Amino acid sequence: MFRIVIGALGAFAMALPAMAQVQRFPASFSTQDVQTNGVTIHVRVGGQGPAVVLLHGFGDTGDMWAPLATDLARDHTVVVPDLRGMGLSSHPEGGYDKRTQAADVRSVLMQLGLDHAAIVGHDIGTMVAYAYAARYPDKTEKLVVMDAPVPGILPWDQIVRSPLLWHFDFGGPVAGRERIYLDRFWNEFAGDPSKIDEATREHYAKLYALPGAMHSAFAQFRSIRQDAEENLASMATKLTMPVLAVGGEKSFGANEAVVMRNAAVTVTELVIPNSGHWLMEEEPAATIAAVRAFLLSK
């Protein structure tokens, strides 16, 4: 079985800053707006080799993945969409259940001429990643889920009672106060809030202040009850592709693997030391090394 040894991560010699910045994608990446399922999905594509899809969550957009995409593009075709209603994708009224968004991802891949892919998700992206793997198991080479529960998958009923998840049912007016709202998550869910630097906060606050952005973000959470019902049905057939379950030491931790062992046969557990929820901002080098090692493992 594939094992990740944290001590070996130090061998990963990328020159990453100690304080996260909003890194741009390499010039070799192209951007496209893909029409599918009544929505326009903004996508970044670069590299060459086996395909890997990187799915972001709330508080971020696909921009969060620039450091990982830069690394993986050395030997992978990297596809980085903004989920429906988020980032620079369009804002339809519906379709925010994760099964529908899995179909968005599938359509994007098909239009890019890609059939099989590894799927990587963080936060809401984890929920979409699981839905994709459950809906298209024969098209999913590997699955990486990062620091988020999966609705309906045990012990969901206990997880969802956490007061930290109050926002799952929130949909109040935040127009003009997006930065205040987002700061709460960046601060409370981080192991070290200072690692979510001002440039990062300002970048995403502007994107979430775009017309319709917060309305769509709330819709992502309002769909979670539907997601839970659909995932309960999916869980009857466990995933058979290799799964890497990553949690931040100061956030979801080993619980990521606890959840996924109820939904998949072969699960590798990894806890990123010193990190809270925002793995790519707080501990990018360790996170990148772990994902790369897993994708290259046999």
Summary of the structure (lengths in Angstrom):
residues: 298
radius of gyration: 17.3
end to end distance: 9.0
largest distance: 49.7
contacts: 1036
relative contact order: 0.17
helix: 43%
strand: 18%
